């Protein structure tokens, strides 16, 4: 997919479509300009934009571009009409701005990229499953105190080590509150790696060596794509929106072992469009409404990008070539045929 730096007035060259014949048969819903995607600055959005972009370019005869940036600026760009499609709109994270834009009639959610973005605390399966598992009764966060020795912190003997996320991230703040609310700080250190790479490296290394580790992580990510089938999620109190909001609003210093806590919510990640584009390109919007992944499949694609040092465009071609039974259900047969003919493996 091409990238456009519209903010400084540089327009990317038109994307190459499958053939002149395909262009004649597919007119991109009559669009006379490139379809512009939100180039949000994380890998899963890049992958989903590349998959959708490849189908639009080669199946529907479109040109495509991107504007890079972060969530709120690009949501504002979609409100203005500078951006047509956002493949990963995390509505819960920008609820106020999103609802204002919806109420003003500027944006709409038209599909689901994946319904099950996950955040949780995990331990490896080899610790809890099988006849020789050292912690067969470890199922819940409430079981962690009796296994603190198993997860011993090398820098603070006598306590276990909980691998939190990075200092200052929203997940680090919430995990710190949960550790307090679950009464775990007497038996575990709250360890925050210095970088995202340090956290993912610690997790991958521990699992490759079958060492004990208890950690927070989220998906879809390449980490969960590589180790997701080798870990189990620790049980927490069932997600409750009121409990979650109350905990989120508290200062960390105010949280005690009597403070109610709850599991992370399962997040539905939407596909959003500018409403003028929605009206102008109903065939494309119909495709976006049928577009459907899950978090595990997305994580596998991100693991491919990591292992193969592949770009999002390369990962999109790899996924499309190997999952024709899935994506051909999203589009009419003539569109599917043009996309298949364009794939390198065809």
Number of C-alpha atoms within 10 A of each C-alpha: 21 20 19 21 13 14 10 7 8 10 13 15 12 14 19 14 22 19 14 10 11 19 17 9 15 20 14 22 15 12 14 10 12 19 22 22 29 31 25 24 12 12 20 23 20 25 23 24 26 24 24 20 26 26 27 22 26 28 29 27 29 28 24 26 27 27 20 19 15 13 19 14 13 20 27 17 17 25 23 14 18 20 23 24 31 27 30 24 24 18 18 11 12 13 11 11 13 23 14 12 18 16 10 10 13 19 27 21 22 20 20 22 28 22 15 18 20 18 18 20 23 23 21 23 18 20 21 18 15 11 8 10 12 15 19 14 14 19 17 14 19 15 14 23 18 13 17 22 16 18 19 20 19 10 10 11 13 16 22 29 27 26 24 24 28 19 15 9 9 11 19 19 17 20 20 20 24 24 22 22 21 21 19 22 19 13 19 24 22 20 19 19 17 11 12 12 11 14 22 18 14 15 23 16 12 15 19 9 8 13 14 18 21 23 20 20 22 17 19 26 25 24 21 24 21 19 17 19 11 13 18 18 20 20 17 17 13 11 14 13 13 10 15 17 12 12 21 15 9 13 10 16 8 11 20 15 15 10 17 15 26 20 19 20 16 13 16 20 22 21 25 28 28 25 21 16 20 20 10 13 16 12 16 20 21 15 19 23 18 16 23 17 16 16 23 22 14 26 23 21 27 27 22 21 21 17 11 11 11 16 16 23 20 17 24 24 18 19 19 21 18 11 10 13 10 12 18 17 14 17 21 11 12 15 20 20 14 23 26 20 14 20 15 9 11 8
